[in-house]
Amino acid sequence: MPVVQIREDESFENALRRFKRKCEKSGVLTELKKRQHFEKPSVKRKRKAMQARKKVLRKMAEERRMGLR
């Protein structure tokens, strides 16, 4: 669990924003969502394949942009 030390003269909203950002970076929310419902192995494979496909497409698009400059 991410921990945030509240600085002196820091508002609660700023501390909460930093905490939420740390949670997002550490993947706490995605892990929680994954564990809430059982996912069949076939669905898990399809989801991972889609993620891999998206990652490759993003990388190719980035390379194309870098090549045009």
C-alpha positions in Angstrom: 0.0 0.0 0.0 1.5 3.4 -1.0 2.2 5.8 1.9 2.2 9.5 1.6 3.8 11.7 4.3 1.8 14.9 4.7 4.1 18.0 4.5 3.7 20.9 6.7 1.2 23.5 5.5 0.0 21.0 2.8 -3.7 20.8 2.1 -5.6 17.6 2.4 -6.6 17.7 -1.2 -3.0 17.9 -2.4 -2.0 15.0 -0.1 -5.0 13.0 -1.4 -4.0 13.8 -5.0 -0.4 12.6 -4.4 -1.8 9.4 -2.8 -4.1 8.7 -5.7 -1.2 9.2 -8.1 1.0 6.8 -6.2 -1.8 4.2 -6.1 -2.2 4.5 -9.9 1.5 4.1 -10.5 1.8 1.1 -8.2 -1.2 -0.7 -9.9 -3.3 -1.1 -6.8 -6.6 -0.3 -8.5 -6.0 -2.5 -11.5 -5.1 -5.4 -9.1 -8.2 -4.8 -7.1 -10.4 -4.8 -10.2 -8.7 -8.1 -11.4 -9.4 -9.8 -8.1 -13.0 -8.7 -7.8 -14.4 -11.1 -10.3 -13.2 -14.5 -11.6 -11.8 -14.3 -15.1 -11.9 -17.5 -17.2 -8.5 -18.5 -18.6 -9.7 -18.1 -22.2 -10.9 -14.6 -21.5 -7.6 -13.8 -19.8 -5.6 -15.0 -22.8 -7.8 -12.9 -25.1 -7.3 -9.8 -22.9 -3.6 -10.3 -22.8 -3.4 -10.8 -26.6 -5.3 -7.5 -27.1 -3.0 -5.7 -24.8 0.0 -7.0 -26.6 -1.5 -6.0 -29.9 -2.2 -2.5 -28.7 1.3 -2.2 -27.3 2.9 -3.2 -30.7 0.6 -0.8 -32.6 1.5 2.1 -30.3 5.2 1.3 -30.7 4.8 1.2 -34.5 2.9 4.5 -34.5 5.6 6.1 -32.3 8.3 4.9 -34.6 6.5 6.3 -37.7 6.1 9.7 -36.0 9.8 9.7 -35.1 10.8 8.8 -38.7 8.7 11.6 -40.2 10.6 14.3 -38.2 
